[in-house]
Amino acid sequence: MSNDPFRAAPPRKHPTPRLVSWAQSAALFCFGASILLEVGQSQWHWPLLGRGWPILGLDIAGALLMAASLVILWAGRRRGR
């Protein structure tokens, strides 16, 4: 049958841009580093870097990178239509 959905070729997906992968990887690194700093300061009382500002900075950087990757994905899909 010509309209058999099981024999038809699957629709092609747009490949994920490398910039998105790098941005998401960097965001995950920022979030992970933030968590490690938080645990280090609470468990072992590391006298680190001024009362949580680095943790907040890493969280903000991770959020901005993740938002940028989502904007890139959205723009790529919108352009592909």
Secondary structure, 3 states (H helix, E strand, C coil): CCCCCCCCCCCCCCCCCHHHHHHHHHHHHHHHHHHHHHHHHHHCCCCCCCCCHHHHHHHHHHHHHHHHHHHHHHHHHHHHC
